[in-house]
């Protein structure tokens, strides 16, 4: 397969890490294979080698199009469901510059859609969510870059401006998927006691998520 510079950052990175970026047309074609899921706001996607976000950006754009269609006339619902769409995208990436770029790209997409300023609570909340959902680590080893077990936050929107967060270990989620391979990664959570969260948080508003972002810095 011929590779142009557009799809690689350097030949050395290809040699060291097998890093090759998927072109947009192929991303779109692959997402069309699960089109209904990409257009469902609360469907969860995990890209275990997310790079700078080629797949995740397109997934988010499709989710935001669904938000606009369903909630575009209500600014309150539009903001909360757009954040939920972001919350349902997950990634793992081995290289530090790629994960930073992926977070920035995803934040830029959401900020552009909602016309956000960096000082807005929802911008800060989204930044915090991305710091939790897009992990710098090794998907094969299921460990972070500093050798901790990878955990993911399962976010849910309860309505009336309230979000719920429960954290799960990736290795547990992987066991969960084996029980029902035809379903999405998180489909069976809560149905088997063995797949219980390692932590459950109090309900949070956008403002409280924004505050968490400041504490995380």
Secondary structure, DSSP 4 states (H G I P E B T S, - for coil): ----GGG-S-HHHHHHH---PPPHHHHHHHHHTTHHHHT-TT--EEETT-TTTHHHHHHHHHHHHHHHHHHTT-HHHHHHHHHHHHHTEEEEESSHHHHHHHHHHHHHHHHHHHT--TTSHHHHHHHHHHHHHEEEEETTTTEETTS-B-EEEEEEEEETTEEEEEEEEHHHHHHHHHHSTTS-TTTTTTTSGGG--SEEPPPB-HHHHHHHHHHH-
